[in-house]
Amino acid sequence: MLSRKNLLWLAFAVFVAVALYLNWHENIFLSPGPYAAGKYIVWVIFAGFSAYSFYCSSRENLFKSFGKIAELHWGRQVGIDLYLGLSLALFIVYLNEGSALVMLLWLIPVFAFGNLATLLYFAIHYEAIVARFIS
């Protein structure tokens, strides 16, 4: 039987596979456009942060840690700050996609996996997001 920790990582792996499959294009890991180095940086950060998160989950129980953190005023403040930031990232997903449905499809992964999900979104859609800022 899978533990909650392993079930969460399995869900994350399935989420990544589905997101990559549904958004696959020949330049998903490469950027032919301007600011190409940024895409590589985002992918490296995503891979590194995923690996570090996996390492942390092997050392600490996420749910017990949340319980300890939630007892602290700063812990609650950091949690609120995190979810406010994730909400802003979802707003960028909405602006980029122009679809509330797509944003809602990213809602659960973003709130479940935090910035791992937002980094994946930005890596996949890097060119479109950059183009919105430089156009």
C-alpha positions in Angstrom: 0.0 0.0 0.0 1.2 3.5 -0.9 1.8 6.0 1.9 0.3 9.5 1.7 3.8 10.8 0.9 4.3 8.4 -2.0 0.7 8.9 -3.2 1.4 12.6 -3.4 4.6 12.1 -5.4 2.8 9.7 -7.7 0.0 12.3 -8.2 2.7 14.9 -9.0 4.4 12.6 -11.5 1.1 11.9 -13.2 0.3 15.7 -13.2 3.7 16.5 -14.8 3.2 13.7 -17.4 -0.3 14.9 -18.4 0.8 18.6 -18.5 3.7 17.7 -20.8 1.6 15.5 -23.0 -1.2 18.0 -23.4 1.2 20.9 -24.1 3.9 19.0 -26.1 5.6 20.8 -28.9 9.1 20.5 -30.5 10.5 23.3 -28.4 9.1 22.4 -25.0 12.6 22.2 -23.5 14.3 24.6 -25.9 13.6 28.2 -26.7 14.3 29.5 -30.2 13.2 33.0 -29.4 14.5 35.9 -27.4 15.5 35.5 -23.8 16.1 31.7 -24.5 18.4 31.3 -21.5 15.4 32.0 -19.2 13.6 28.9 -20.3 16.7 26.7 -19.5 17.0 28.4 -16.2 13.3 27.8 -15.4 13.6 24.1 -16.3 16.8 23.7 -14.2 15.1 25.4 -11.2 12.0 23.2 -11.7 14.2 20.0 -11.8 16.3 21.2 -8.8 13.4 22.3 -6.7 11.5 19.0 -7.5 14.6 17.0 -6.4 15.0 19.0 -3.3 11.3 18.7 -2.4 11.5 14.9 -2.9 14.6 14.8 -0.7 12.8 16.9 2.0 9.8 14.5 1.9 12.1 11.6 2.6 13.4 13.4 5.7 10.3 15.0 7.1 6.6 14.2 7.2 4.9 17.1 5.3 1.6 16.9 7.2 3.3 16.8 10.6 5.5 19.7 9.6 2.5 21.8 8.5 0.9 21.1 11.9 4.0 22.4 13.7 4.3 25.4 11.4 0.6 26.3 11.8 1.1 26.7 15.5 3.5 29.6 14.9 2.3 33.1 14.0 5.0 33.4 11.4 4.2 30.0 10.1 0.6 31.0 9.4 1.8 34.3 7.9 4.2 32.4 5.5 1.4 30.0 4.6 -1.0 32.9 3.8 1.8 34.6 1.8 2.4 31.4 -0.2 -1.2 31.0 -1.1 -1.6 34.6 -2.0 1.4 34.2 -4.4 0.0 31.1 -5.8 -3.3 32.9 -6.5 -1.4 35.6 -8.4 0.3 32.8 -10.4 -3.1 31.4 -11.2 -4.2 34.9 -12.4 -1.2 34.9 -14.8 -2.3 31.5 -16.0 -5.8 33.0 -16.7 -4.3 36.0 -18.5 -2.0 33.8 -20.6 -4.6 31.3 -21.5 -7.6 33.6 -21.7 -9.7 30.8 -20.2 -11.1 30.3 -16.8 -11.5 26.6 -17.5 -7.7 26.2 -18.0 -7.0 28.2 -14.9 -9.4 26.0 -12.9 -7.6 22.9 -14.3 -4.3 24.2 -12.9 -6.0 25.3 -9.6 -5.8 21.9 -7.7 -2.2 21.1 -8.8 -1.0 24.6 -7.9 -2.6 24.5 -4.5 -1.5 20.9 -3.9 2.1 21.2 -5.2 2.7 24.9 -4.8 5.5 26.4 -6.8 6.4 23.1 -8.3 3.3 23.4 -10.4 3.8 27.1 -11.2 7.4 26.5 -12.3 6.1 23.7 -14.6 3.5 26.0 -16.1 6.1 28.8 -16.6 8.6 26.3 -18.2 6.0 24.9 -20.6 4.6 28.3 -21.6 7.8 30.4 -21.3 7.7 31.9 -24.8 4.0 33.0 -24.5 4.6 34.6 -21.1 7.8 36.4 -22.2 6.0 37.6 -25.4 3.3 39.2 -23.3 5.8 41.2 -21.4 8.0 42.3 -24.3 5.4 43.1 -26.8 
